[in-house]
Amino acid sequence: MNEQTEKNTVLVVEDDAELCEFIASGLEEEGFAVLQAANGEEGMEAALDHLPDLVITDIMMPVMDGITLCNELKSHSLTAHIPVIMLTA
């Protein structure tokens, strides 16, 4: 990847909007392109649409939790290679 023209993309999946924005702003300050999703279902859709370089997800969320999201990501051929960092309270 040409670091001068492209940013690494991080998908942040977090149902707490304030915490999601806090994480995203810190990553953006470090030069990452950041996508945000409010639950695992939205996160899976975003991951398939954009194929981020990294997913950071909360574990406990409505609709689809982080563990289910991780399992879905790892079982799909397009997203199985994406590293996942899971956050918990």
TITIBA-865349 format. One record per residue: residue in three letters; residue number from 1; x, y, z of N, C-alpha, C in turn. Coordinates in Angstrom, 1 decimal, decimal comma. Example, Ala and Ser with C-alpha at 12.3 -4.5 7.8 and 13.67 -1.06 7.14 Angstrom:
# TITIBA-865349
ALA_1_13,2_-5,7_7,8_12,3_-4,5_7,8_13,2_-3,3_7,8
SER_2_12,8_-2,2_7,1_13,7_-1,1_7,1_12,9_0,0_7,9
END
This chain:
# TITIBA-865349
MET_1_0,8_-1,2_0,0_0,0_0,0_0,0_0,9_1,2_0,0
ASN_2_0,5_2,2_-0,8_1,3_3,5_-0,8_0,8_4,4_0,3
GLU_3_1,6_4,5_1,3_1,1_5,3_2,5_0,9_6,7_2,2
GLN_4_1,5_7,2_1,2_1,4_8,7_0,9_0,0_9,0_0,2
THR_5_-0,6_8,0_-0,4_-1,9_8,3_-1,1_-3,1_7,6_-0,4
GLU_6_-2,9_6,5_0,4_-4,0_5,8_0,9_-3,8_5,6_2,4
LYS_7_-4,9_5,7_3,2_-4,9_5,5_4,6_-5,4_4,1_4,9
ASN_8_-4,8_3,5_6,0_-5,4_2,3_6,4_-6,8_2,6_7,0
THR_9_-7,7_1,7_6,8_-9,1_1,9_7,3_-9,4_1,0_8,5
VAL_10_-10,0_1,6_9,5_-10,4_0,9_10,7_-11,9_1,1_10,8
LEU_11_-12,6_0,0_11,0_-14,0_-0,1_11,3_-14,2_-0,2_12,8
VAL_12_-14,9_0,8_13,4_-15,2_0,8_14,8_-16,7_0,5_15,0
VAL_13_-17,0_-0,6_15,7_-18,4_-1,0_15,9_-18,7_-0,9_17,4
GLU_14_-19,5_0,1_17,7_-19,7_0,4_19,1_-21,1_1,0_19,2
ASP_15_-22,0_0,5_20,1_-23,3_1,1_20,3_-23,4_2,4_21,1
ASP_16_-22,4_2,7_21,9_-22,3_3,9_22,6_-21,7_5,0_21,7
ALA_17_-22,6_5,9_21,2_-22,2_6,9_20,2_-21,0_7,7_20,6
GLU_18_-21,0_8,1_21,9_-20,0_9,0_22,4_-18,6_8,3_22,5
LEU_19_-18,6_7,0_22,9_-17,4_6,2_23,0_-16,9_5,9_21,6
CYS_20_-17,8_5,6_20,7_-17,5_5,4_19,3_-16,8_6,6_18,6
GLU_21_-17,3_7,7_18,9_-16,7_9,0_18,4_-15,4_9,2_19,0
PHE_22_-15,2_8,9_20,3_-13,9_9,1_21,0_-12,9_8,2_20,4
ILE_23_-13,2_7,0_20,1_-12,2_6,0_19,5_-11,9_6,5_18,1
ALA_24_-12,9_6,8_17,4_-12,7_7,2_16,0_-11,9_8,5_15,9
SER_25_-12,1_9,5_16,7_-11,3_10,7_16,6_-9,9_10,5_16,9
GLY_26_-9,6_9,6_17,9_-8,2_9,2_18,2_-7,5_8,6_17,1
LEU_27_-8,2_7,7_16,4_-7,6_7,0_15,2_-7,4_7,9_14,1
GLU_28_-8,4_8,8_13,9_-8,2_9,8_12,8_-7,1_10,7_13,0
GLU_29_-6,8_11,1_14,3_-5,7_11,9_14,6_-4,4_11,2_14,3
GLU_30_-4,4_9,9_14,3_-3,2_9,1_14,0_-3,1_8,8_12,5
GLY_31_-4,0_9,3_11,7_-3,9_9,2_10,3_-4,7_8,0_9,6
PHE_32_-5,6_7,4_10,4_-6,4_6,3_9,9_-7,7_6,8_9,3
ALA_33_-8,2_6,2_8,3_-9,6_6,4_7,8_-10,5_5,6_8,7
VAL_34_-11,6_6,1_9,2_-12,4_5,4_10,2_-13,8_5,3_9,6
LEU_35_-14,4_4,1_9,7_-15,8_3,9_9,5_-16,4_3,5_10,8
GLN_36_-17,7_3,9_11,0_-18,4_3,6_12,2_-19,7_2,8_12,0
ALA_37_-20,0_2,0_13,0_-21,2_1,2_12,9_-21,7_1,1_14,4
ALA_38_-23,1_1,1_14,5_-23,7_1,1_15,8_-24,0_-0,3_16,4
ASN_39_-23,9_-1,3_15,6_-24,1_-2,7_16,1_-23,4_-3,7_15,1
GLY_40_-23,4_-4,9_15,5_-22,7_-5,9_14,7_-23,3_-6,1_13,4
GLU_41_-24,6_-6,0_13,2_-25,2_-6,2_11,9_-24,7_-5,1_11,0
GLU_42_-24,8_-3,8_11,4_-24,3_-2,7_10,6_-22,8_-2,9_10,4
GLY_43_-22,1_-3,4_11,4_-20,6_-3,6_11,2_-20,3_-4,6_10,2
MET_44_-21,1_-5,7_10,1_-20,8_-6,7_9,1_-21,1_-6,2_7,7
GLU_45_-22,2_-5,4_7,6_-22,5_-4,8_6,3_-21,3_-3,9_5,8
ALA_46_-20,8_-3,1_6,8_-19,8_-2,1_6,5_-18,5_-2,9_6,1
ALA_47_-18,2_-4,0_6,8_-17,0_-4,7_6,6_-17,1_-5,3_5,2
LEU_48_-18,2_-5,8_4,8_-18,3_-6,4_3,4_-18,3_-5,4_2,3
ASP_49_-18,8_-4,2_2,6_-18,8_-3,1_1,6_-17,4_-2,5_1,5
HIS_50_-16,7_-2,3_2,6_-15,4_-1,5_2,5_-14,2_-2,3_2,8
LEU_51_-14,3_-3,6_3,3_-13,1_-4,4_3,6_-12,0_-3,6_4,3
PRO_52_-12,3_-3,2_5,6_-11,3_-2,5_6,4_-10,1_-3,3_6,7
ASP_53_-9,0_-2,6_7,1_-7,8_-3,2_7,5_-7,8_-3,8_8,9
LEU_54_-8,8_-3,3_9,7_-8,9_-3,7_11,1_-10,3_-3,4_11,6
VAL_55_-10,8_-4,2_12,4_-12,1_-4,0_13,1_-11,9_-3,9_14,6
ILE_56_-12,5_-2,9_15,2_-12,5_-2,7_16,6_-13,9_-2,8_17,0
THR_57_-14,3_-3,7_17,9_-15,7_-3,9_18,2_-15,9_-4,1_19,7
ASP_58_-17,0_-3,5_20,2_-17,5_-3,8_21,5_-18,0_-5,2_21,6
ILE_59_-18,0_-5,9_22,7_-18,6_-7,2_22,8_-20,1_-7,2_23,0
MET_60_-20,6_-6,3_23,9_-22,0_-6,3_24,2_-22,7_-5,2_23,5
MET_61_-23,5_-5,6_22,5_-24,3_-4,6_21,7_-25,6_-5,2_21,3
PRO_62_-26,6_-4,3_21,0_-27,9_-4,9_20,6_-27,8_-5,4_19,1
VAL_63_-28,8_-6,0_18,7_-29,0_-6,6_17,3_-28,0_-7,7_17,1
MET_64_-26,7_-7,5_17,0_-25,7_-8,5_16,9_-24,5_-8,1_17,8
ASP_65_-24,1_-9,0_18,7_-23,0_-8,7_19,6_-21,7_-8,9_18,9
GLY_66_-20,6_-8,4_19,6_-19,3_-8,5_19,1_-18,8_-9,9_18,8
ILE_67_-19,1_-10,8_19,7_-18,6_-12,2_19,5_-19,3_-12,8_18,2
THR_68_-20,5_-12,6_18,0_-21,2_-13,0_16,8_-20,6_-12,3_15,6
LEU_69_-20,4_-11,0_15,7_-19,8_-10,3_14,6_-18,4_-10,9_14,2
CYS_70_-17,6_-11,2_15,2_-16,3_-11,8_15,0_-16,4_-13,1_14,3
ASN_71_-17,3_-13,9_14,8_-17,6_-15,2_14,1_-18,0_-15,1_12,7
GLU_72_-18,9_-14,1_12,4_-19,4_-13,9_11,1_-18,2_-13,4_10,2
LEU_73_-17,4_-12,5_10,7_-16,3_-12,0_9,9_-15,3_-13,1_9,6
LYS_74_-15,0_-14,0_10,6_-14,0_-15,0_10,3_-14,6_-16,2_9,5
SER_75_-15,9_-16,3_9,3_-16,4_-17,3_8,5_-16,7_-16,9_7,1
HIS_76_-16,6_-15,6_6,8_-16,8_-15,1_5,4_-15,5_-15,0_4,7
SER_77_-15,4_-15,5_3,5_-14,2_-15,5_2,7_-13,6_-14,1_2,5
LEU_78_-14,5_-13,2_2,3_-14,0_-11,8_2,0_-13,4_-11,1_3,2
THR_79_-13,8_-11,5_4,4_-13,4_-10,8_5,7_-12,6_-11,6_6,6
ALA_80_-12,4_-12,9_6,3_-11,7_-13,8_7,3_-10,3_-13,3_7,7
HIS_81_-9,7_-12,6_6,8_-8,3_-12,1_7,0_-8,2_-10,9_7,9
ILE_82_-9,3_-10,2_8,1_-9,3_-8,9_8,9_-9,1_-9,2_10,3
PRO_83_-8,0_-8,6_10,9_-7,9_-8,7_12,4_-9,0_-8,0_13,1
VAL_84_-9,3_-8,5_14,3_-10,4_-7,9_15,1_-9,9_-7,7_16,5
ILE_85_-10,1_-6,5_17,1_-9,8_-6,2_18,5_-11,2_-6,0_19,1
MET_86_-11,4_-6,8_20,2_-12,7_-6,7_21,0_-12,5_-5,9_22,3
LEU_87_-13,4_-5,0_22,5_-13,4_-4,2_23,7_-14,5_-4,6_24,7
THR_88_-14,3_-4,6_26,0_-15,3_-4,9_26,9_-15,2_-3,9_28,1
ALA_89_-16,3_-3,7_28,8_-16,3_-2,9_30,0_-15,5_-3,6_31,1
END
